Amino acid sequence: MNQRRDRGRLPRVSVATVVVRDGKMLFVEEESARGLVLNQPAGHLDPGETLLQAAVRETIEESAWTVRLTHLVGLYQWRTPDGQDFVRVGFAADPVEHDPARELDTGIVRALWLSPAELRAETPRLRSPLVLALADDWLAGARYPLAMARTIGI
């Protein structure tokens, strides 16, 4: 049996970070084709970069918050309505320092802190179902050692 695979549309690897302060989670409001959406600080893995490096970098670039990663929260696979596959690696982090003078990534309007109830009220504006899945897993207590996100050969 010969199965054909579409190698032109391999899954895209992204990272996202749950950062919590005073019971609220850090999110970014960003421009998208469907208007302003909410997401955790998140983005794609760059060539030669570890998953942990990507999570810290994306959080700084999108929110101006320096963070210290504490845990792996989960791994998520999602297929968009147009058939693109994504694999997201979700991390938890503690906020360390905010740089209000730092310019945010292109397309990011602002960073904001939302309680779980405020997040649920914004469900229609979430960038993807991955946002709520990661937040829900963190709220449910999912915490795994960072050592599970091993880097080999980089």
SULVENJO-V375092 format. One record per run of one state. SS is the DSSP state (A for helix, B for strand, O for the rest). FROM is the first residue (numbers start at 1). TO is the last residue. If there is no record, write none. Layout:
BEGIN
ss	from	to
SS	FROM	TO
SS	FROM	TO
END
This chain:
BEGIN
ss	from	to
O	1	6
A	7	9
O	10	11
B	12	21
O	22	23
B	24	32
O	33	34
B	35	39
O	40	40
B	41	44
O	45	50
A	51	63
O	64	64
B	65	79
O	80	84
B	85	98
O	99	107
B	108	114
O	115	115
A	116	121
O	122	122
A	123	125
B	126	126
O	127	128
A	129	139
O	140	143
B	144	144
O	145	145
A	146	148
O	149	154
END
